[in-house]
Amino acid sequence: MLGDTIARLRKSRGLTQAKFAEMLHVTQGAISQWETGRTSPDVQQMFILADFFGVTVEALSGGDITSSPIP
């Protein structure tokens, strides 16, 4: 579910995995692994992702990005 949410949010911003990885200072392979569920971002990366997408960590990890935006 987390991987699907990351992929959906990334695509909604029109970002490729490569561009998104560059922005987050991680490898494209890391983004791919997060999106496929093979690995998960660490706690610090979760906060960075939530901030980038303007959602809470809970919303990001739970996949409910419509009910918990950061004000």
N, C-alpha and C positions, 0 to 999 in steps of 0.2 A: 504494500500500500504506500509506504514512504517513497519508494522508487517511482511508482506511477505518479505520485503527486509532484515530485521533483521534475519529472519529464514533462508533465502537463504545464507546470508553471514556466519551465524553461521555454517550451515551445510557444506558450502564449506571449512571451516577450520577443519571439522571433530569433532566438539564439540557437546556434548550433552547439553541439557538445564541446567542440573545440573552442569556440569563442567564450562559452560559459566557463570552461575550465581555465582559460587564460584570465578571465576576470576574477576568479576565485583563487588563483595561484595554486591550482592542482593540475593533475594530468587529465587528459581526455579519458584515459582508462579508468581513473577514479570516478568520473561522472558516469561512465558507462556501467561500472560495477554498482554504483548507487542505484541507478535507474533500473537495473535488472535484478536488484535485490541480492546480489552476491556478497556485497559488503554494505555497510552503512556509514554515513558521515559520523565523525566523532562529535562529542558534545560541543566543542568550540565551533566546529563547522556547522552544526545544527543551528546555533545562534546566528551565525553569519548568513546562512541560507534564509532563515526566518526574517531577518532584518532586510535582506536583499529583496525578498518577495513581499514584504510588508504584512506578514502573518505572524502568529505566535508559533512557538516551537510545538506546542500541543496541536495546533491546527495543522501544521506541516506534517507531523508524525502521524496524526490521525486521519489525514486526508480531507478534513472538513475545512476547506479554505474559504468558505463563504460566511460562516457564522462567527468567526473569531479574528477578524482583522485587527491589526494594531491601530489604535486611534491616531 
